[in-house]
Amino acid sequence: MFIEQPPWFYRVLFPGVIWRRPAAEKCVYLTFDDGPIPEVTPWVLDLLDQYGVKATFFCVGENVYKHPEIYQMVLDRGHRVGNHTYNHIQGIRFWTKNYVANTEKAAALIDSPLFRPPHGHMRRPQILRLRDKYKIIMWDVVTRDYSPHMTPNGVFNVVRKYTRNGSVIVFHDSLKAEQNMKEALPRSIEWLLQQGYEFRLFDFP
Ligand SMILES: [Zn+2]
């Protein structure tokens, strides 16, 4: 439970970041981390088109550098992008200066006011440095599609169990998540639509 839906006492350790959008309306914010890669991202884009759903892709700078045409596809299909650092680095392992520099290196390729820290970890000085320039987007539901201990059914059940109004939901367009995600994502989208959730993009400028 702690992982799938971070509790309030964890959330307050990260001042000024977004975990969930206001709960007044029946809507969700679908997000994908760690792409773009040719093996998985185009598959996700086709699926989202089938359902007419828009999402936000938190891209790793190095992947954008290697696969600019896939990155461009994400934008051309009407989705939003966010910065997920250049090398998918973990805040607790880096000095703030180097963490910010790695994020800025990614920002040269990814034009976005949105940032999501890899692994969901940042040290406080890193938050304070980055939050002036970025909206830092965490999540309300992480599907754990990347976990070798999860099954597609388990991933789908995380979505069913934890999604609520305003949830920011995380999937991954990565090789690690591919198998779970490809089966659980269509089922999740169908279930969310049946429940009456509207899919939204972040309205931060
Ligand atoms: Zn990541």
py3Dmol code that shows the C-alpha trace and the ligand (Angstrom):
import py3Dmol

protein = """\
ATOM      1  CA  MET A   1       0.000   0.000   0.000  1.00  0.00           C
ATOM      2  CA  PHE A   2       2.848   2.363   0.863  1.00  0.00           C
ATOM      3  CA  ILE A   3       4.268   1.960  -2.625  1.00  0.00           C
ATOM      4  CA  GLU A   4       1.099   1.870  -4.708  1.00  0.00           C
ATOM      5  CA  GLN A   5      -0.431   4.934  -3.043  1.00  0.00           C
ATOM      6  CA  PRO A   6       1.969   7.033  -0.953  1.00  0.00           C
ATOM      7  CA  PRO A   7       0.327   8.038   2.374  1.00  0.00           C
ATOM      8  CA  TRP A   8      -0.052  11.671   3.480  1.00  0.00           C
ATOM      9  CA  PHE A   9       2.801  11.511   5.988  1.00  0.00           C
ATOM     10  CA  TYR A  10       5.169  10.638   3.149  1.00  0.00           C
ATOM     11  CA  ARG A  11       3.730  13.289   0.851  1.00  0.00           C
ATOM     12  CA  VAL A  12       4.325  16.118   3.329  1.00  0.00           C
ATOM     13  CA  LEU A  13       8.082  15.445   3.194  1.00  0.00           C
ATOM     14  CA  PHE A  14       8.097  16.895  -0.322  1.00  0.00           C
ATOM     15  CA  PRO A  15       6.948  20.512  -0.099  1.00  0.00           C
ATOM     16  CA  GLY A  16       5.182  22.009  -3.084  1.00  0.00           C
ATOM     17  CA  VAL A  17       5.034  18.938  -5.317  1.00  0.00           C
ATOM     18  CA  ILE A  18       1.944  17.510  -7.004  1.00  0.00           C
ATOM     19  CA  TRP A  19       0.633  14.094  -5.966  1.00  0.00           C
ATOM     20  CA  ARG A  20      -2.964  14.361  -7.007  1.00  0.00           C
ATOM     21  CA  ARG A  21      -5.212  16.916  -8.670  1.00  0.00           C
ATOM     22  CA  PRO A  22      -8.334  18.302  -6.988  1.00  0.00           C
ATOM     23  CA  ALA A  23     -10.860  15.599  -6.274  1.00  0.00           C
ATOM     24  CA  ALA A  24     -13.979  17.531  -7.296  1.00  0.00           C
ATOM     25  CA  GLU A  25     -14.162  16.008 -10.765  1.00  0.00           C
ATOM     26  CA  LYS A  26     -14.111  12.468 -12.023  1.00  0.00           C
ATOM     27  CA  CYS A  27     -10.859  12.639 -13.925  1.00  0.00           C
ATOM     28  CA  VAL A  28      -7.433  10.983 -13.981  1.00  0.00           C
ATOM     29  CA  TYR A  29      -3.995  11.937 -15.296  1.00  0.00           C
ATOM     30  CA  LEU A  30      -2.295   9.076 -17.106  1.00  0.00           C
ATOM     31  CA  THR A  31       1.512   9.241 -17.167  1.00  0.00           C
ATOM     32  CA  PHE A  32       4.317   7.126 -18.645  1.00  0.00           C
ATOM     33  CA  ASP A  33       7.895   7.187 -17.423  1.00  0.00           C
ATOM     34  CA  ASP A  34      11.317   6.229 -18.782  1.00  0.00           C
ATOM     35  CA  GLY A  35      10.812   6.353 -22.581  1.00  0.00           C
ATOM     36  CA  PRO A  36      10.851   7.150 -25.351  1.00  0.00           C
ATOM     37  CA  ILE A  37      12.061   3.880 -26.866  1.00  0.00           C
ATOM     38  CA  PRO A  38      11.193   2.333 -30.238  1.00  0.00           C
ATOM     39  CA  GLU A  39      10.318  -1.078 -28.732  1.00  0.00           C
ATOM     40  CA  VAL A  40       7.481   0.174 -26.535  1.00  0.00           C
ATOM     41  CA  THR A  41       6.522   3.835 -26.945  1.00  0.00           C
ATOM     42  CA  PRO A  42       4.925   3.599 -30.451  1.00  0.00           C
ATOM     43  CA  TRP A  43       2.817   0.700 -29.191  1.00  0.00           C
ATOM     44  CA  VAL A  44       1.536   2.877 -26.334  1.00  0.00           C
ATOM     45  CA  LEU A  45       0.815   5.764 -28.720  1.00  0.00           C
ATOM     46  CA  ASP A  46      -1.248   3.506 -30.996  1.00  0.00           C
ATOM     47  CA  LEU A  47      -3.217   2.161 -28.056  1.00  0.00           C
ATOM     48  CA  LEU A  48      -3.920   5.643 -26.678  1.00  0.00           C
ATOM     49  CA  ASP A  49      -5.123   6.701 -30.143  1.00  0.00           C
ATOM     50  CA  GLN A  50      -7.511   3.758 -30.247  1.00  0.00           C
ATOM     51  CA  TYR A  51      -9.198   5.024 -27.101  1.00  0.00           C
ATOM     52  CA  GLY A  52      -8.784   8.737 -27.868  1.00  0.00           C
ATOM     53  CA  VAL A  53      -6.818   9.196 -24.645  1.00  0.00           C
ATOM     54  CA  LYS A  54      -4.056  11.764 -24.044  1.00  0.00           C
ATOM     55  CA  ALA A  55      -1.233  11.241 -21.558  1.00  0.00           C
ATOM     56  CA  THR A  56       1.972  12.779 -20.234  1.00  0.00           C
ATOM     57  CA  PHE A  57       5.323  11.120 -20.966  1.00  0.00           C
ATOM     58  CA  PHE A  58       8.158  11.796 -18.527  1.00  0.00           C
ATOM     59  CA  CYS A  59      11.123  11.232 -20.818  1.00  0.00           C
ATOM     60  CA  VAL A  60      14.709  10.313 -20.016  1.00  0.00           C
ATOM     61  CA  GLY A  61      16.984  12.787 -21.811  1.00  0.00           C
ATOM     62  CA  GLU A  62      19.354  10.098 -23.024  1.00  0.00           C
ATOM     63  CA  ASN A  63      16.454   8.248 -24.682  1.00  0.00           C
ATOM     64  CA  VAL A  64      15.300  11.437 -26.385  1.00  0.00           C
ATOM     65  CA  TYR A  65      18.857  11.929 -27.657  1.00  0.00           C
ATOM     66  CA  LYS A  66      18.965   8.358 -29.024  1.00  0.00           C
ATOM     67  CA  HIS A  67      15.419   8.307 -30.404  1.00  0.00           C
ATOM     68  CA  PRO A  68      14.435  11.835 -31.430  1.00  0.00           C
ATOM     69  CA  GLU A  69      11.920  10.492 -33.951  1.00  0.00           C
ATOM     70  CA  ILE A  70      10.020   8.608 -31.237  1.00  0.00           C
ATOM     71  CA  TYR A  71      10.053  11.690 -29.022  1.00  0.00           C
ATOM     72  CA  GLN A  72       8.637  13.716 -31.907  1.00  0.00           C
ATOM     73  CA  MET A  73       5.901  11.097 -32.396  1.00  0.00           C
ATOM     74  CA  VAL A  74       4.783  11.605 -28.779  1.00  0.00           C
ATOM     75  CA  LEU A  75       4.414  15.337 -29.389  1.00  0.00           C
ATOM     76  CA  ASP A  76       2.844  14.963 -32.834  1.00  0.00           C
ATOM     77  CA  ARG A  77       0.145  12.683 -31.438  1.00  0.00           C
ATOM     78  CA  GLY A  78      -0.958  15.420 -29.032  1.00  0.00           C
ATOM     79  CA  HIS A  79       0.526  14.215 -25.753  1.00  0.00           C
ATOM     80  CA  ARG A  80       2.531  16.190 -23.223  1.00  0.00           C
ATOM     81  CA  VAL A  81       6.107  15.546 -22.215  1.00  0.00           C
ATOM     82  CA  GLY A  82       8.016  16.091 -18.992  1.00  0.00           C
ATOM     83  CA  ASN A  83      11.633  15.947 -17.839  1.00  0.00           C
ATOM     84  CA  HIS A  84      12.798  12.772 -16.046  1.00  0.00           C
ATOM     85  CA  THR A  85      16.514  13.748 -15.868  1.00  0.00           C
ATOM     86  CA  TYR A  86      19.133  12.915 -18.514  1.00  0.00           C
ATOM     87  CA  ASN A  87      20.378   9.622 -17.058  1.00  0.00           C
ATOM     88  CA  HIS A  88      17.484   8.547 -14.831  1.00  0.00           C
ATOM     89  CA  ILE A  89      19.478   9.435 -11.739  1.00  0.00           C
ATOM     90  CA  GLN A  90      18.394   9.092  -8.134  1.00  0.00           C
ATOM     91  CA  GLY A  91      18.379  12.286  -6.071  1.00  0.00           C
ATOM     92  CA  ILE A  92      19.742  10.704  -2.915  1.00  0.00           C
ATOM     93  CA  ARG A  93      22.911   9.609  -4.753  1.00  0.00           C
ATOM     94  CA  PHE A  94      23.797  13.020  -6.195  1.00  0.00           C
ATOM     95  CA  TRP A  95      24.807  16.426  -4.951  1.00  0.00           C
ATOM     96  CA  THR A  96      22.157  19.019  -5.708  1.00  0.00           C
ATOM     97  CA  LYS A  97      24.416  20.828  -8.161  1.00  0.00           C
ATOM     98  CA  ASN A  98      24.956  17.677 -10.226  1.00  0.00           C
ATOM     99  CA  TYR A  99      21.318  16.643 -10.008  1.00  0.00           C
ATOM    100  CA  VAL A 100      20.203  20.031 -11.316  1.00  0.00           C
ATOM    101  CA  ALA A 101      22.870  19.922 -14.047  1.00  0.00           C
ATOM    102  CA  ASN A 102      21.637  16.502 -15.187  1.00  0.00           C
ATOM    103  CA  THR A 103      18.074  17.831 -15.301  1.00  0.00           C
ATOM    104  CA  GLU A 104      19.204  20.878 -17.267  1.00  0.00           C
ATOM    105  CA  LYS A 105      21.029  18.640 -19.735  1.00  0.00           C
ATOM    106  CA  ALA A 106      17.705  16.866 -20.332  1.00  0.00           C
ATOM    107  CA  ALA A 107      15.912  20.221 -20.559  1.00  0.00           C
ATOM    108  CA  ALA A 108      18.050  21.102 -23.595  1.00  0.00           C
ATOM    109  CA  LEU A 109      16.174  18.270 -25.385  1.00  0.00           C
ATOM    110  CA  ILE A 110      12.845  18.275 -23.536  1.00  0.00           C
ATOM    111  CA  ASP A 111      11.013  21.573 -23.577  1.00  0.00           C
ATOM    112  CA  SER A 112       8.647  21.239 -20.627  1.00  0.00           C
ATOM    113  CA  PRO A 113       7.746  22.876 -17.315  1.00  0.00           C
ATOM    114  CA  LEU A 114       6.995  19.430 -15.854  1.00  0.00           C
ATOM    115  CA  PHE A 115       9.498  17.330 -13.927  1.00  0.00           C
ATOM    116  CA  ARG A 116       9.271  13.924 -12.282  1.00  0.00           C
ATOM    117  CA  PRO A 117      12.176  12.599 -10.193  1.00  0.00           C
ATOM    118  CA  PRO A 118      13.298   9.053 -11.084  1.00  0.00           C
ATOM    119  CA  HIS A 119      12.373   6.595  -8.328  1.00  0.00           C
ATOM    120  CA  GLY A 120      10.248   9.312  -6.741  1.00  0.00           C
ATOM    121  CA  HIS A 121      13.147  10.455  -4.590  1.00  0.00           C
ATOM    122  CA  MET A 122      14.585  13.912  -4.256  1.00  0.00           C
ATOM    123  CA  ARG A 123      16.464  15.534  -1.447  1.00  0.00           C
ATOM    124  CA  ARG A 124      14.948  18.692  -0.039  1.00  0.00           C
ATOM    125  CA  PRO A 125      17.539  21.102  -1.510  1.00  0.00           C
ATOM    126  CA  GLN A 126      16.894  19.535  -4.923  1.00  0.00           C
ATOM    127  CA  ILE A 127      13.178  20.162  -4.580  1.00  0.00           C
ATOM    128  CA  LEU A 128      13.804  23.740  -3.534  1.00  0.00           C
ATOM    129  CA  ARG A 129      16.105  24.313  -6.504  1.00  0.00           C
ATOM    130  CA  LEU A 130      13.899  22.710  -9.126  1.00  0.00           C
ATOM    131  CA  ARG A 131      10.462  23.793  -7.996  1.00  0.00           C
ATOM    132  CA  ASP A 132      11.025  27.394  -9.088  1.00  0.00           C
ATOM    133  CA  LYS A 133      11.415  26.300 -12.663  1.00  0.00           C
ATOM    134  CA  TYR A 134       9.295  23.136 -12.769  1.00  0.00           C
ATOM    135  CA  LYS A 135       6.027  21.751 -11.555  1.00  0.00           C
ATOM    136  CA  ILE A 136       7.241  18.604  -9.813  1.00  0.00           C
ATOM    137  CA  ILE A 137       4.774  15.815 -10.521  1.00  0.00           C
ATOM    138  CA  MET A 138       4.802  12.725  -8.291  1.00  0.00           C
ATOM    139  CA  TRP A 139       1.828  10.355  -8.367  1.00  0.00           C
ATOM    140  CA  ASP A 140      -1.229   9.118  -6.584  1.00  0.00           C
ATOM    141  CA  VAL A 141      -1.119   5.582  -8.019  1.00  0.00           C
ATOM    142  CA  VAL A 142       1.973   3.722  -9.204  1.00  0.00           C
ATOM    143  CA  THR A 143       1.031   0.518 -11.020  1.00  0.00           C
ATOM    144  CA  ARG A 144       4.378  -1.241 -10.370  1.00  0.00           C
ATOM    145  CA  ASP A 145       4.267  -2.532 -13.940  1.00  0.00           C
ATOM    146  CA  TYR A 146       8.108  -2.534 -13.867  1.00  0.00           C
ATOM    147  CA  SER A 147       8.259  -5.154 -11.114  1.00  0.00           C
ATOM    148  CA  PRO A 148       9.236  -8.735 -12.000  1.00  0.00           C
ATOM    149  CA  HIS A 149       7.111  -9.773  -9.007  1.00  0.00           C
ATOM    150  CA  MET A 150       3.946  -8.354 -10.557  1.00  0.00           C
ATOM    151  CA  THR A 151       1.596  -9.980 -13.042  1.00  0.00           C
ATOM    152  CA  PRO A 152      -0.501  -8.061 -15.585  1.00  0.00           C
ATOM    153  CA  ASN A 153      -3.532  -8.898 -13.470  1.00  0.00           C
ATOM    154  CA  GLY A 154      -1.812  -7.527 -10.375  1.00  0.00           C
ATOM    155  CA  VAL A 155      -1.031  -4.289 -12.216  1.00  0.00           C
ATOM    156  CA  PHE A 156      -4.654  -3.958 -13.332  1.00  0.00           C
ATOM    157  CA  ASN A 157      -5.813  -4.577  -9.765  1.00  0.00           C
ATOM    158  CA  VAL A 158      -3.615  -1.742  -8.487  1.00  0.00           C
ATOM    159  CA  VAL A 159      -5.420   0.607 -10.877  1.00  0.00           C
ATOM    160  CA  ARG A 160      -8.841  -0.688  -9.809  1.00  0.00           C
ATOM    161  CA  LYS A 161      -8.086  -0.564  -6.125  1.00  0.00           C
ATOM    162  CA  TYR A 162      -6.359   2.798  -5.758  1.00  0.00           C
ATOM    163  CA  THR A 163      -7.668   5.103  -8.486  1.00  0.00           C
ATOM    164  CA  ARG A 164      -9.849   7.964  -7.260  1.00  0.00           C
ATOM    165  CA  ASN A 165     -10.858  11.400  -8.526  1.00  0.00           C
ATOM    166  CA  GLY A 166      -7.818  13.424  -9.523  1.00  0.00           C
ATOM    167  CA  SER A 167      -5.403  10.469  -9.434  1.00  0.00           C
ATOM    168  CA  VAL A 168      -2.093  10.819 -11.242  1.00  0.00           C
ATOM    169  CA  ILE A 169      -1.394   7.263 -12.468  1.00  0.00           C
ATOM    170  CA  VAL A 170       2.046   5.937 -13.475  1.00  0.00           C
ATOM    171  CA  PHE A 171       2.823   3.320 -16.101  1.00  0.00           C
ATOM    172  CA  HIS A 172       6.191   2.840 -17.824  1.00  0.00           C
ATOM    173  CA  ASP A 173       7.059   2.734 -21.522  1.00  0.00           C
ATOM    174  CA  SER A 174      10.177   0.719 -20.734  1.00  0.00           C
ATOM    175  CA  LEU A 175      11.505  -2.761 -21.527  1.00  0.00           C
ATOM    176  CA  LYS A 176      11.250  -3.770 -17.868  1.00  0.00           C
ATOM    177  CA  ALA A 177       7.541  -2.943 -17.742  1.00  0.00           C
ATOM    178  CA  GLU A 178       6.681  -3.988 -21.276  1.00  0.00           C
ATOM    179  CA  GLN A 179       5.117  -7.357 -20.565  1.00  0.00           C
ATOM    180  CA  ASN A 180       2.935  -6.262 -17.653  1.00  0.00           C
ATOM    181  CA  MET A 181       2.068  -2.912 -19.181  1.00  0.00           C
ATOM    182  CA  LYS A 182       0.980  -4.223 -22.579  1.00  0.00           C
ATOM    183  CA  GLU A 183      -1.639  -6.432 -21.013  1.00  0.00           C
ATOM    184  CA  ALA A 184      -2.691  -4.242 -18.100  1.00  0.00           C
ATOM    185  CA  LEU A 185      -2.881  -0.871 -19.877  1.00  0.00           C
ATOM    186  CA  PRO A 186      -5.786  -1.621 -22.258  1.00  0.00           C
ATOM    187  CA  ARG A 187      -7.742  -3.288 -19.461  1.00  0.00           C
ATOM    188  CA  SER A 188      -7.073  -0.329 -17.191  1.00  0.00           C
ATOM    189  CA  ILE A 189      -8.128   2.242 -19.783  1.00  0.00           C
ATOM    190  CA  GLU A 190     -11.326   0.315 -20.498  1.00  0.00           C
ATOM    191  CA  TRP A 191     -12.125   0.030 -16.811  1.00  0.00           C
ATOM    192  CA  LEU A 192     -11.441   3.727 -16.183  1.00  0.00           C
ATOM    193  CA  LEU A 193     -13.686   4.704 -19.104  1.00  0.00           C
ATOM    194  CA  GLN A 194     -16.434   2.387 -17.855  1.00  0.00           C
ATOM    195  CA  GLN A 195     -16.186   4.028 -14.439  1.00  0.00           C
ATOM    196  CA  GLY A 196     -16.724   7.397 -16.104  1.00  0.00           C
ATOM    197  CA  TYR A 197     -13.241   8.842 -15.587  1.00  0.00           C
ATOM    198  CA  GLU A 198     -12.164  11.533 -17.987  1.00  0.00           C
ATOM    199  CA  PHE A 199      -8.493  11.512 -19.026  1.00  0.00           C
ATOM    200  CA  ARG A 200      -6.855  14.902 -18.648  1.00  0.00           C
ATOM    201  CA  LEU A 201      -3.553  16.564 -19.363  1.00  0.00           C
ATOM    202  CA  PHE A 202      -1.924  18.766 -16.727  1.00  0.00           C
ATOM    203  CA  ASP A 203      -3.113  22.313 -17.195  1.00  0.00           C
ATOM    204  CA  PHE A 204       0.111  23.924 -15.997  1.00  0.00           C
ATOM    205  CA  PRO A 205       1.405  26.271 -18.685  1.00  0.00           C
TER     206      PRO A 205
END
"""
ligand_1 = """\
1
ZN
Zn 11.713 6.467 -14.040
"""
view = py3Dmol.view(width=600, height=400)
view.addModel(protein, "pdb")
view.setStyle({"model": 0}, {"cartoon": {"style": "trace"}})
view.addModel(ligand_1, "xyz")
view.setStyle({"model": 1}, {"stick": {}})
view.zoomTo()
view.show()
